[in-house]
Amino acid sequence: MVAIFGCPNVGKSTLLNRLLGQKLSITSRKPQTTRQRILGIHTEGETQVVYVDTPGLQARPTRALNRSMNREALGALQGVDLVLFVVQAGRWTDVDDHALAQVQASGLPVILAVNKVDLFKEKRALLPVLEDLAAKHAFHDIVPVSARNGDNVDALRRCIVALLPEREHLYDSDQISDRGERFFVAEIVREKLVRLLGEELPYATTVVIDEFKDEERLTRIAATIWVERSGQKPIVVGKGGQMLRRIGEQARRDIEKFLGRKVFLQTWVRVKENWSDDSRLLRQLGIDVAD
């Protein structure tokens, strides 16, 4: 098993999707899009690799949701064989230092994936960046990649497979995750919220699937979008309901691709004050929080 670990917004989920060869984790340009651990299973012939996508590690989480995300990330370092530590090429912050310290404390072998190298027009400019990174830890391999374009991802995959121990497959060859369809449907709706609402309130929203019913010709899904304050509801709904329709239309198309069948999707927006700092509600949403 491989834990994909790092600070927010370095491209961990995009890299997971590339390694799997299909979209599993939702992505956006906004940090903290991933909130819970997601298992991605890649089986090719006799080789099976199980990846654990994690929320970006935060140095000073304040709300219950953020603390839960940190526990999810740190918990992924237990019970795995290898850490794939992801950083953004040319950007190293105090949070990266904090994340690396956690990786070093685990004692696990580490491959460093230096992501977003496509942002460098001159590849020679990468050399001093890679040298600086090599001095930070005895990484088993350092692999520059572009998760967005797929550059060098095959080489990264080979490095990962070479370090993993041989054992029986943990999952069936046709299984891609340990999560159910409801989870991924909610994540798809949330992805559209994060992408379409810009900087307005992506972290003040979450999605709950109220109904998931397979019928003869389609799957009928009802989803509730929760926001934290009454003033946020009109932003999600939009003028004349235009934004909510746009969210629903884009989500429905992606859900149909994911499920492989026609979908009828209904969405509602409701208000729950400070839901992201409400431990009881977070548990009801399936998010593990400590008291």
C-alpha positions in Angstrom: 0.0 0.0 0.0 1.2 3.5 -0.8 0.2 6.7 1.1 0.1 9.8 -1.1 1.1 12.5 1.3 1.8 16.2 1.3 0.5 19.7 2.0 -2.6 21.2 0.4 -2.8 22.0 -3.3 0.3 20.1 -4.5 -1.8 17.9 -6.9 -2.1 14.7 -4.9 -5.6 13.8 -6.1 -4.7 14.6 -9.7 -1.7 12.4 -9.4 -3.7 9.5 -8.0 -6.1 9.8 -10.9 -3.1 9.6 -13.3 -1.6 6.6 -11.5 -5.0 4.8 -11.7 -5.6 5.7 -15.3 -9.1 7.0 -14.4 -10.7 9.7 -12.4 -11.5 8.7 -8.8 -10.7 11.6 -6.5 -12.3 15.0 -7.2 -9.9 17.8 -8.1 -9.8 21.6 -8.2 -7.4 24.4 -8.1 -8.6 25.2 -4.5 -6.6 23.7 -1.6 -8.3 21.3 0.8 -10.6 19.8 -1.8 -9.9 16.3 -0.5 -11.4 15.8 2.9 -11.2 12.1 3.6 -8.9 9.2 2.8 -9.7 7.5 -0.5 -8.4 4.1 -1.6 -7.5 3.8 -5.2 -6.8 0.3 -6.5 -4.8 -0.3 -9.7 -4.5 -3.8 -10.9 -2.6 -4.6 -14.1 -1.9 -8.3 -14.8 -0.3 -9.8 -11.7 0.5 -6.4 -10.1 -1.9 -4.6 -7.8 -1.0 -1.3 -6.1 -3.3 0.2 -3.5 -3.0 4.0 -3.2 -4.3 6.0 -0.3 -5.1 9.6 -1.3 -5.1 11.9 1.7 -6.2 15.4 2.6 -3.5 18.0 2.5 -1.7 18.3 5.9 -2.3 21.6 7.6 0.1 23.1 10.1 -2.5 24.7 12.4 -6.0 23.3 11.9 -8.7 25.3 13.8 -12.1 23.8 13.0 -13.4 20.3 13.7 -13.4 19.5 10.0 -9.8 20.6 9.5 -8.6 18.6 12.5 -10.4 15.6 11.1 -8.6 16.1 7.8 -5.3 16.1 9.5 -6.1 12.9 11.4 -7.1 11.3 8.1 -3.8 12.3 6.5 -1.6 11.2 9.4 -3.5 8.0 9.9 -2.6 7.0 6.3 1.0 6.7 7.4 0.1 3.7 9.4 -0.2 0.2 7.8 1.3 1.2 4.5 4.5 0.0 2.9 5.6 3.2 1.2 5.1 7.0 1.2 4.7 8.9 -2.0 5.5 12.4 -0.8 4.2 15.0 -3.2 5.5 18.6 -3.5 5.1 21.4 -6.0 8.3 22.1 -8.0 9.8 25.4 -7.0 7.6 25.9 -4.0 8.6 24.8 -0.5 6.9 26.2 2.6 6.8 25.7 6.3 3.9 23.3 5.8 6.1 21.2 3.6 8.7 21.1 6.4 5.9 20.0 8.8 4.7 17.3 6.4 8.2 16.0 5.8 8.8 15.7 9.5 5.8 13.5 9.8 7.0 11.3 7.0 10.5 11.1 8.6 8.9 10.1 11.9 7.1 7.2 10.2 10.4 5.5 9.3 8.9 4.4 6.0 10.7 4.4 2.6 9.8 7.6 0.7 9.6 8.4 -3.0 9.5 12.2 -3.7 7.2 13.2 -6.5 8.0 16.7 -7.6 4.8 17.8 -9.3 3.8 20.6 -11.7 7.1 20.6 -13.6 5.1 21.7 -16.6 5.2 25.1 -15.1 8.9 25.3 -15.8 9.5 26.4 -19.4 13.2 25.8 -19.1 13.9 22.3 -17.8 17.4 23.2 -16.9 15.9 25.4 -14.2 14.7 22.3 -12.5 18.1 21.0 -11.7 18.9 23.3 -8.7 15.3 22.7 -7.4 15.9 18.9 -7.4 19.3 19.3 -5.8 17.8 21.3 -3.0 15.1 18.7 -2.5 17.6 15.9 -2.4 19.4 17.5 0.5 16.3 17.5 2.7 16.0 13.7 3.1 17.4 10.4 1.9 14.5 9.8 -0.5 14.6 6.4 -2.2 13.8 8.1 -5.6 13.1 11.6 -6.7 10.8 11.7 -9.7 9.8 15.0 -11.5 6.2 14.7 -12.9 3.3 16.6 -14.3 0.1 15.0 -13.0 -1.9 17.4 -15.1 -0.2 16.3 -18.4 0.9 12.8 -17.3 4.6 13.5 -17.9 6.8 10.9 -16.4 3.9 9.3 -14.4 4.8 5.9 -16.0 8.3 6.2 -14.6 6.9 7.0 -11.2 4.7 4.0 -11.3 7.6 1.8 -12.1 9.6 3.2 -9.1 6.6 2.5 -6.8 6.1 -1.1 -8.0 9.8 -1.8 -7.6 9.7 -0.9 -3.9 6.5 -2.7 -2.9 6.8 -6.2 -1.3 5.3 -9.2 -3.0 2.0 -10.4 -1.5 -1.4 -11.7 -2.4 -3.8 -9.2 -3.9 -5.9 -7.4 -1.3 -8.8 -6.7 -3.7 -10.6 -8.2 -6.7 -9.0 -7.2 -10.0 -12.1 -5.2 -11.1 -12.4 -3.2 -7.9 -11.2 0.4 -8.0 -11.9 1.6 -4.5 -13.2 0.5 -1.1 -15.8 3.4 -1.2 -19.3 2.9 -2.3 -21.2 4.7 -5.1 -23.0 7.1 -2.8 -19.7 8.5 -1.6 -18.4 9.2 -5.0 -21.7 10.7 -6.2 -21.6 13.2 -3.2 -17.9 14.0 -4.1 -18.8 14.7 -7.7 -21.5 17.2 -6.7 -19.1 18.8 -4.2 -16.4 19.1 -6.9 -18.8 21.2 -9.0 -19.5 23.4 -6.0 -15.8 24.0 -5.5 -15.1 24.6 -9.1 -18.1 26.9 -9.9 -18.3 29.0 -6.8 -14.7 30.2 -7.1 -13.4 31.9 -3.9 -16.9 32.6 -2.5 -17.6 29.6 -0.3 -16.3 26.3 -1.4 -15.2 25.2 2.1 -18.5 26.2 3.7 -20.4 23.5 1.7 -20.8 19.8 1.9 -23.1 17.3 0.2 -25.3 14.5 1.6 -27.0 11.9 -0.6 -30.6 11.5 0.7 -31.8 9.0 -2.0 -30.0 6.6 -4.3 -32.5 4.4 -6.1 -31.8 2.2 -9.1 -34.8 1.9 -11.4 -35.3 0.1 -14.6 -34.1 2.8 -16.9 -32.2 5.1 -14.6 -30.8 5.8 -11.2 -32.7 8.4 -9.2 -30.6 10.5 -6.8 -31.5 13.2 -4.4 -28.7 15.3 -2.8 -28.7 18.1 -0.2 -26.1 20.8 -0.3 -25.4 22.1 3.2 -24.1 25.6 3.7 -23.0 27.3 7.0 -25.0 30.6 6.9 -28.3 31.8 5.5 -26.5 34.4 3.4 -24.6 31.6 1.5 -27.7 29.8 0.3 -28.6 32.5 -2.4 -25.0 32.2 -3.7 -25.4 28.5 -4.3 -28.9 28.8 -5.8 -28.0 31.8 -7.9 -30.4 34.2 -9.7 -33.5 32.4 -10.6 -31.9 29.1 -9.6 -29.3 29.3 -12.4 -26.2 28.4 -10.4 -27.9 25.4 -8.8 -29.1 24.2 -12.2 -25.6 24.5 -13.6 -24.1 22.6 -10.6 -26.7 19.9 -11.1 -26.3 19.6 -14.9 -22.5 19.3 -14.7 -22.7 16.8 -11.8 -25.3 14.7 -13.5 -23.1 14.3 -16.6 -20.1 13.2 -14.5 -22.2 10.9 -12.4 -23.6 9.2 -15.5 -20.0 8.6 -16.7 -19.0 7.2 -13.4 -22.0 4.9 -13.0 -22.3 4.0 -16.6 -26.1 4.7 -16.7 -28.7 7.4 -17.0 -29.3 9.5 -13.9 -32.0 11.8 -12.6 -30.5 14.1 -10.1 -32.4 16.5 -7.8 -30.5 19.0 -5.5 -31.6 21.1 -2.6 -29.7 23.7 -0.5 -30.2 23.9 3.2 -28.5 25.8 6.0 -26.8 24.4 9.1 -24.9 27.0 11.1 -21.2 26.2 11.4 -21.6 22.6 10.3 -17.8 22.3 9.7 -17.2 22.8 13.5 -20.1 20.6 14.7 -18.7 17.2 15.7 -22.1 15.6 16.0 -23.1 16.6 12.5 -19.7 15.7 11.0 -20.2 12.1 12.4 -23.6 12.0 10.8 -21.9 12.9 7.5 -19.6 10.0 7.9 -16.6 12.2 8.8 -14.5 10.8 11.8 -13.9 13.4 14.4 -12.6 13.2 18.0 -14.4 14.6 20.9 
